[in-house]
Amino acid sequence: MESSNGHGPLPRVLAGPGGAAADVLAELPGADLTTLQLEVARRRAEKLRAPDVLRRYRADRFTSPAPLAFETLRQIEDTLLSATPPEFDRVQLSPVTPLGTHSAVAGLAQHRVVPTGRGTEVAADPTNGLALEAAIRRDGPDPVRLATVQRVVRAQRPPGPGFYAHFSLFAAVSAGRDRGGLAFERAHLVEHVRFLTAAVRAAGARSSGVELTTLDSQFAGFAADLQEALPDVPVSPDPDRPGGRDYYTGLCFTITADFGSGPAAVGDGGFTPWTARLLGNAKERLLISGIGVDRLATLRA
């Protein structure tokens, strides 16, 4: 990587007689770039031997197995899926999505995603794939509800202990048309928070709750409405939440769980404009949510 003072290998790699190499490659037609990338990969792989692969496997954080027990992760996955209302269709997503899914649709920085050599990128968040599928299924007045569990990969360094380069996420989305008066938003927020808080309790948490962050004054009354609809779920305002303000619109939330050491964040959700962008229709609405399977397993342990 290039250092802040401009030194390092990046200027040397990008410099060339035809201009910056990255500019030249970026302008290639998709099929030509794929052919080039596959040929480069073939040549690099041709130089490798089995011991080289084993050394990389040992050292590469992207390829090492999860440090958590398989049985524990699978049990939590099953618990979360079992707690999902029957109105949600379970979807087995592909491990890759079209190039640009996470940046062009969801606004995630591209450097956080692992690209492939075939015009795709490794899934970094299952809600992005569910949003694509929901957009395809949105052909009538009824809302589309989808859920899945997917192991994803993110390229940035994990923020600390208990976080990994690849991990499993339970995700759910509800997509539909604006009904006026924020009716879609109210109904589906209650639905998601109800089953998500119940799901983490079913996974072993002593208690669960939700923290709401209002991003638009139209949503100011949602906390009171949610508490009235779910009297057994602690609903707390979180006006100082630092993350997600560019990711979500209107309102976002954090799901918390207490496994004996106090409430900890285990899930996230909120409203996004993704299906509106995908379908070119400002009336489309999308609520996404997710629970970290590995996060639950770590806290429960």
PATI-9132 format. One record per residue (C-alpha): residue number from 1; residue in three letters; chain; x negated, z negated, y negated. Coordinates in steps of 0.2 Angstrom, whole numbers, plus 5000, padded with zeros to 4 digits. Last residue first. Example, Ala and Ser with C-alpha at 12.3 -4.5 7.8 and 13.67 -1.06 7.14 Angstrom:
REM residues 2
(node 2,"ser","A",(4932,4964,5005))
(node 1,"ala","A",(4938,4961,5022))
REM end
This chain:
REM residues 301
(node 301,"ala","A",(5096,4872,5093))
(node 300,"arg","A",(5113,4875,5084))
(node 299,"leu","A",(5104,4879,5068))
(node 298,"thr","A",(5093,4892,5077))
(node 297,"ala","A",(5108,4900,5087))
(node 296,"leu","A",(5119,4901,5072))
(node 295,"arg","A",(5105,4910,5062))
(node 294,"asp","A",(5102,4921,5077))
(node 293,"val","A",(5120,4927,5077))
(node 292,"gly","A",(5121,4929,5058))
(node 291,"ile","A",(5139,4930,5053))
(node 290,"gly","A",(5146,4945,5043))
(node 289,"ser","A",(5159,4951,5031))
(node 288,"ile","A",(5165,4966,5022))
(node 287,"leu","A",(5181,4970,5012))
(node 286,"leu","A",(5184,4988,5007))
(node 285,"arg","A",(5197,4995,4995))
(node 284,"glu","A",(5201,5014,4991))
(node 283,"lys","A",(5210,5017,4975))
(node 282,"ala","A",(5194,5024,4967))
(node 281,"asn","A",(5194,5039,4979))
(node 280,"gly","A",(5179,5049,4982))
(node 279,"leu","A",(5180,5046,5001))
(node 278,"leu","A",(5162,5039,5003))
(node 277,"arg","A",(5162,5031,4986))
(node 276,"ala","A",(5178,5022,4987))
(node 275,"thr","A",(5174,5018,5005))
(node 274,"trp","A",(5158,5009,4998))
(node 273,"pro","A",(5165,5000,4983))
(node 272,"thr","A",(5162,4983,4990))
(node 271,"phe","A",(5172,4967,4992))
(node 270,"gly","A",(5164,4951,4999))
(node 269,"gly","A",(5155,4943,5013))
(node 268,"asp","A",(5142,4932,5019))
(node 267,"gly","A",(5137,4921,5034))
(node 266,"val","A",(5127,4906,5041))
(node 265,"ala","A",(5124,4896,5025))
(node 264,"ala","A",(5120,4878,5029))
(node 263,"pro","A",(5131,4863,5028))
(node 262,"gly","A",(5123,4846,5033))
(node 261,"ser","A",(5111,4842,5047))
(node 260,"gly","A",(5123,4839,5061))
(node 259,"phe","A",(5128,4857,5065))
(node 258,"asp","A",(5137,4860,5048))
(node 257,"ala","A",(5142,4878,5045))
(node 256,"thr","A",(5144,4888,5029))
(node 255,"ile","A",(5152,4905,5025))
(node 254,"thr","A",(5146,4912,5009))
(node 253,"phe","A",(5158,4922,4997))
(node 252,"cys","A",(5160,4937,4986))
(node 251,"leu","A",(5172,4942,4972))
(node 250,"gly","A",(5176,4957,4961))
(node 249,"thr","A",(5162,4969,4966))
(node 248,"tyr","A",(5148,4966,4978))
(node 247,"tyr","A",(5130,4972,4980))
(node 246,"asp","A",(5124,4970,4962))
(node 245,"arg","A",(5129,4952,4961))
(node 244,"gly","A",(5124,4949,4979))
(node 243,"gly","A",(5111,4936,4976))
(node 242,"pro","A",(5109,4922,4963))
(node 241,"arg","A",(5125,4911,4967))
(node 240,"asp","A",(5127,4901,4951))
(node 239,"pro","A",(5146,4901,4951))
(node 238,"asp","A",(5148,4894,4968))
(node 237,"pro","A",(5166,4887,4969))
(node 236,"ser","A",(5170,4877,4985))
(node 235,"val","A",(5184,4880,4998))
(node 234,"pro","A",(5184,4867,5012))
(node 233,"val","A",(5195,4874,5026))
(node 232,"asp","A",(5209,4864,5033))
(node 231,"pro","A",(5221,4869,5019))
(node 230,"leu","A",(5219,4887,5022))
(node 229,"ala","A",(5233,4897,5012))
(node 228,"glu","A",(5232,4884,4998))
(node 227,"gln","A",(5213,4884,4998))
(node 226,"leu","A",(5213,4903,4997))
(node 225,"asp","A",(5225,4903,4983))
(node 224,"ala","A",(5215,4890,4973))
(node 223,"ala","A",(5199,4900,4976))
(node 222,"phe","A",(5207,4917,4972))
(node 221,"gly","A",(5213,4912,4954))
(node 220,"ala","A",(5198,4919,4945))
(node 219,"phe","A",(5199,4935,4954))
(node 218,"gln","A",(5204,4945,4938))
(node 217,"ser","A",(5189,4937,4929))
(node 216,"asp","A",(5177,4948,4939))
(node 215,"leu","A",(5162,4942,4949))
(node 214,"thr","A",(5169,4926,4956))
(node 213,"thr","A",(5158,4917,4968))
(node 212,"leu","A",(5167,4908,4982))
(node 211,"glu","A",(5159,4895,4994))
(node 210,"val","A",(5167,4894,5011))
(node 209,"gly","A",(5168,4880,5024))
(node 208,"ser","A",(5164,4875,5042))
(node 207,"ser","A",(5163,4859,5052))
(node 206,"arg","A",(5155,4852,5068))
(node 205,"ala","A",(5148,4869,5072))
(node 204,"gly","A",(5147,4873,5090))
(node 203,"ala","A",(5151,4892,5091))
(node 202,"ala","A",(5170,4888,5091))
(node 201,"arg","A",(5167,4880,5074))
(node 200,"val","A",(5158,4896,5068))
(node 199,"ala","A",(5172,4907,5074))
(node 198,"ala","A",(5186,4896,5065))
(node 197,"thr","A",(5176,4898,5049))
(node 196,"leu","A",(5175,4917,5052))
(node 195,"phe","A",(5194,4918,5057))
(node 194,"arg","A",(5201,4910,5042))
(node 193,"val","A",(5189,4917,5030))
(node 192,"his","A",(5192,4935,5035))
(node 191,"glu","A",(5211,4934,5035))
(node 190,"val","A",(5212,4925,5018))
(node 189,"leu","A",(5201,4938,5010))
(node 188,"his","A",(5212,4951,5018))
(node 187,"ala","A",(5228,4946,5010))
(node 186,"arg","A",(5221,4942,4993))
(node 185,"glu","A",(5211,4958,4991))
(node 184,"phe","A",(5226,4969,4997))
(node 183,"ala","A",(5238,4961,4985))
(node 182,"leu","A",(5226,4963,4970))
(node 181,"gly","A",(5241,4965,4960))
(node 180,"gly","A",(5243,4983,4966))
(node 179,"arg","A",(5242,4990,4983))
(node 178,"asp","A",(5225,4997,4983))
(node 177,"arg","A",(5222,5007,4999))
(node 176,"gly","A",(5214,5001,5015))
(node 175,"ala","A",(5198,4995,5023))
(node 174,"ser","A",(5195,4979,5032))
(node 173,"val","A",(5177,4976,5038))
(node 172,"ala","A",(5169,4964,5051))
(node 171,"ala","A",(5151,4960,5056))
(node 170,"phe","A",(5142,4950,5069))
(node 169,"leu","A",(5124,4951,5066))
(node 168,"ser","A",(5109,4951,5078))
(node 167,"phe","A",(5091,4950,5073))
(node 166,"his","A",(5076,4960,5070))
(node 165,"ala","A",(5062,4956,5058))
(node 164,"tyr","A",(5066,4937,5060))
(node 163,"phe","A",(5072,4922,5051))
(node 162,"gly","A",(5071,4904,5058))
(node 161,"pro","A",(5056,4900,5047))
(node 160,"gly","A",(5055,4909,5031))
(node 159,"pro","A",(5060,4924,5020))
(node 158,"pro","A",(5057,4937,5034))
(node 157,"arg","A",(5045,4951,5027))
(node 156,"gln","A",(5054,4967,5022))
(node 155,"ala","A",(5057,4981,5035))
(node 154,"arg","A",(5074,4976,5041))
(node 153,"val","A",(5080,4979,5059))
(node 152,"val","A",(5097,4977,5066))
(node 151,"arg","A",(5105,4970,5083))
(node 150,"gln","A",(5123,4974,5082))
(node 149,"val","A",(5139,4964,5085))
(node 148,"thr","A",(5155,4973,5080))
(node 147,"ala","A",(5172,4972,5071))
(node 146,"leu","A",(5184,4985,5063))
(node 145,"arg","A",(5200,4984,5053))
(node 144,"val","A",(5208,4999,5046))
(node 143,"pro","A",(5223,4997,5034))
(node 142,"asp","A",(5239,5006,5036))
(node 141,"pro","A",(5244,5019,5024))
(node 140,"gly","A",(5236,5034,5032))
(node 139,"asp","A",(5220,5044,5035))
(node 138,"arg","A",(5207,5030,5034))
(node 137,"arg","A",(5198,5032,5051))
(node 136,"ile","A",(5183,5042,5044))
(node 135,"ala","A",(5181,5030,5030))
(node 134,"ala","A",(5182,5015,5043))
(node 133,"glu","A",(5168,5023,5053))
(node 132,"leu","A",(5156,5025,5038))
(node 131,"ala","A",(5161,5007,5032))
(node 130,"leu","A",(5157,5000,5050))
(node 129,"gly","A",(5140,5008,5049))
(node 128,"asn","A",(5136,4999,5033))
(node 127,"thr","A",(5144,4983,5039))
(node 126,"pro","A",(5132,4984,5054))
(node 125,"asp","A",(5117,4980,5042))
(node 124,"ala","A",(5099,4987,5044))
(node 123,"ala","A",(5103,5001,5056))
(node 122,"val","A",(5087,5011,5060))
(node 121,"glu","A",(5087,5027,5049))
(node 120,"thr","A",(5091,5045,5052))
(node 119,"gly","A",(5085,5062,5047))
(node 118,"arg","A",(5076,5065,5063))
(node 117,"gly","A",(5059,5056,5060))
(node 116,"thr","A",(5065,5039,5059))
(node 115,"pro","A",(5067,5027,5044))
(node 114,"val","A",(5065,5008,5044))
(node 113,"val","A",(5075,5001,5030))
(node 112,"arg","A",(5069,4988,5017))
(node 111,"his","A",(5059,5002,5007))
(node 110,"gln","A",(5076,5010,5004))
(node 109,"ala","A",(5082,4997,4993))
(node 108,"leu","A",(5100,4992,4998))
(node 107,"gly","A",(5113,5001,4987))
(node 106,"ala","A",(5127,5001,5000))
(node 105,"val","A",(5131,5020,5000))
(node 104,"ala","A",(5116,5029,4994))
(node 103,"ser","A",(5103,5015,4999))
(node 102,"his","A",(5109,5009,5016))
(node 101,"thr","A",(5117,5025,5022))
(node 100,"gly","A",(5103,5036,5015))
(node 99,"leu","A",(5097,5044,5031))
(node 98,"pro","A",(5112,5044,5043))
(node 97,"thr","A",(5113,5029,5054))
(node 96,"val","A",(5104,5023,5069))
(node 95,"pro","A",(5107,5009,5083))
(node 94,"ser","A",(5124,5018,5086))
(node 93,"leu","A",(5139,5006,5084))
(node 92,"gln","A",(5149,4999,5098))
(node 91,"val","A",(5166,4996,5089))
(node 90,"arg","A",(5179,4982,5092))
(node 89,"asp","A",(5195,4986,5084))
(node 88,"phe","A",(5202,4972,5073))
(node 87,"glu","A",(5220,4968,5074))
(node 86,"pro","A",(5216,4957,5089))
(node 85,"pro","A",(5210,4944,5078))
(node 84,"thr","A",(5191,4940,5080))
(node 83,"ala","A",(5188,4923,5088))
(node 82,"ser","A",(5183,4932,5105))
(node 81,"leu","A",(5170,4942,5095))
(node 80,"leu","A",(5162,4927,5088))
(node 79,"thr","A",(5162,4918,5105))
(node 78,"asp","A",(5155,4933,5114))
(node 77,"glu","A",(5141,4935,5101))
(node 76,"ile","A",(5137,4916,5102))
(node 75,"gln","A",(5136,4917,5121))
(node 74,"arg","A",(5125,4932,5121))
(node 73,"leu","A",(5113,4924,5108))
(node 72,"thr","A",(5112,4908,5119))
(node 71,"glu","A",(5109,4918,5135))
(node 70,"phe","A",(5095,4928,5128))
(node 69,"ala","A",(5086,4913,5122))
(node 68,"leu","A",(5078,4914,5105))
(node 67,"pro","A",(5061,4920,5101))
(node 66,"ala","A",(5068,4938,5099))
(node 65,"pro","A",(5057,4951,5108))
(node 64,"ser","A",(5042,4958,5099))
(node 63,"thr","A",(5044,4976,5093))
(node 62,"phe","A",(5046,4974,5074))
(node 61,"arg","A",(5034,4960,5072))
(node 60,"asp","A",(5020,4971,5078))
(node 59,"ala","A",(5005,4962,5086))
(node 58,"arg","A",(5008,4960,5104))
(node 57,"tyr","A",(5017,4977,5105))
(node 56,"arg","A",(5003,4985,5096))
(node 55,"arg","A",(4990,4979,5108))
(node 54,"leu","A",(5001,4985,5123))
(node 53,"val","A",(5002,5002,5115))
(node 52,"asp","A",(4984,5003,5113))
(node 51,"pro","A",(4981,4997,5131))
(node 50,"ala","A",(4993,5011,5137))
(node 49,"arg","A",(4983,5025,5128))
(node 48,"leu","A",(4985,5033,5111))
(node 47,"lys","A",(4978,5049,5104))
(node 46,"glu","A",(4993,5059,5110))
(node 45,"ala","A",(5005,5047,5101))
(node 44,"arg","A",(4997,5052,5084))
(node 43,"arg","A",(4998,5071,5088))
(node 42,"arg","A",(5016,5069,5094))
(node 41,"ala","A",(5021,5058,5079))
(node 40,"val","A",(5014,5071,5067))
(node 39,"glu","A",(5023,5085,5076))
(node 38,"leu","A",(5039,5075,5075))
(node 37,"gln","A",(5037,5073,5056))
(node 36,"leu","A",(5033,5091,5053))
(node 35,"thr","A",(5049,5097,5063))
(node 34,"thr","A",(5059,5084,5054))
(node 33,"leu","A",(5053,5090,5037))
(node 32,"asp","A",(5057,5108,5042))
(node 31,"ala","A",(5074,5104,5047))
(node 30,"gly","A",(5078,5094,5032))
(node 29,"pro","A",(5072,5107,5020))
(node 28,"leu","A",(5055,5102,5012))
(node 27,"glu","A",(5057,5095,4994))
(node 26,"ala","A",(5052,5077,4999))
(node 25,"leu","A",(5036,5083,5008))
(node 24,"val","A",(5030,5091,4992))
(node 23,"asp","A",(5034,5076,4981))
(node 22,"ala","A",(5026,5064,4993))
(node 21,"ala","A",(5010,5075,4994))
(node 20,"ala","A",(5008,5074,4975))
(node 19,"gly","A",(5002,5090,4968))
(node 18,"gly","A",(4997,5106,4978))
(node 17,"pro","A",(4979,5102,4978))
(node 16,"gly","A",(4982,5085,4984))
(node 15,"ala","A",(4984,5066,4979))
(node 14,"leu","A",(4997,5056,4988))
(node 13,"val","A",(4985,5049,5001))
(node 12,"arg","A",(4971,5045,4988))
(node 11,"pro","A",(4983,5037,4977))
(node 10,"leu","A",(4991,5026,4991))
(node 9,"pro","A",(4974,5020,4998))
(node 8,"gly","A",(4970,5006,4986))
(node 7,"his","A",(4968,5005,4968))
(node 6,"gly","A",(4982,5007,4955))
(node 5,"asn","A",(4980,4990,4947))
(node 4,"ser","A",(4996,4983,4955))
(node 3,"ser","A",(4989,4987,4973))
(node 2,"glu","A",(4995,5003,4982))
(node 1,"met","A",(5000,5000,5000))
REM end
